[in-house]
Amino acid sequence: MADLPPELFQRWMHSHEEDEGDLQVYRPASYEFPPARGRRGFEFKPDGELVRYGPGPSDKPEATTGRWSPAGAGRVRVGDGELEIVSVEPGRLTARWSDG
């Protein structure tokens, strides 16, 4: 896990209003987002557990669990996809998702 910044290990929610092209912006779950009909997000845990959040039937977040693994400097493998961490700081994560 040495290639991954410690700021990554928290619950991040997609701030789609801030996306630019293929770059997606995520904010900590405590961020005051504008109203939206459900947001997707994730939480990487240091032990390799992944929790994904997505809108359920009532638009409340529902969680599913899985696993993640390092995929090189600033990259994380999740299922058949990969997350490239473009930048991460305490209040903002910018990333690019790609299919495996």
N, C-alpha and C positions, 0 to 999 in steps of 0.2 A: 504494500500500500504506500510505499515511500514516494511514488510519483504523483500521488493525489493529495491536493491541499486539504488540510483539516477542516476548512470552512465547508467543504462538500458534505460533510456528515451531519445533515440536518434535514428537516422536511422542507422541500421546495415545491412551489406551486407555479404553474405556467401563467405568466403575465402576457398573454397573447397580444395585448394592446401595444406592447413594446417590441414585438418581433420585427426583424429587419431581414428581408429576403429569406435565406435558409437558416438564419440564426434565430434561435428561440431564447427568450428571456424568462428566467424564473426568479421568483422572490420568496423569501422565507414565508412560511404559513402564517406568521403573525403580521405580515404586511397588510395594510389597509387597501385592499383591491377595490376598484369600482365594481358596481353590480354586474354580474354575469350569470348565465344559466349553467352553472357547474364548471369547475376547473379541474384540469388534470395535473397531477404532480407525482412526486416520488420522494423516497428517502433511502439513501444508501447508508447502511450500517457498517461499521468497521469490520465486523465478522463475516461479511459477504452476503448478508441478508439484504433483500431489496423489498421495499413496500411501495406499491404503486397505488395511487389514488385516482379515482375517476368518478364522474357523476353517476349516481344510482337512479332508480326509477323516480325518486322525488327530488332529484338534483342535489341531494346531500352526498358528500364524498363517501365512497365505499372503498375499502382497502383490499388488495390482493397481495400475496407475498410470493417472492421468487428469490433468485440468486443473481449476483453480479460477480464479475471478476475483472482484474486489471487487464488492459489490452495494450500496454505500452504507455509512454509518457503522455499524461493528460487524456487518456482514453479508458473507457470502461465498456466491457462487453455485457450486454443484457439480452438473454435469449438469442434470437437471430440477428440482433442489431448491435450497433455500437454508438456510444455517446462520446463525442469529442468535446472536451471542456475548453472552450475558447478563453474564458476568463471567469474567475470566481473571486468574490470579495464578500465581506460580511452580509451585505444586503442585496446582492445581485449575482446571479449565475447566468452566463451566456454560453450556450451550447449548440452543437450541430448534431442531429441524429442521422444515422445512415443505416440502411438495411445491410445485413451480413452478406 
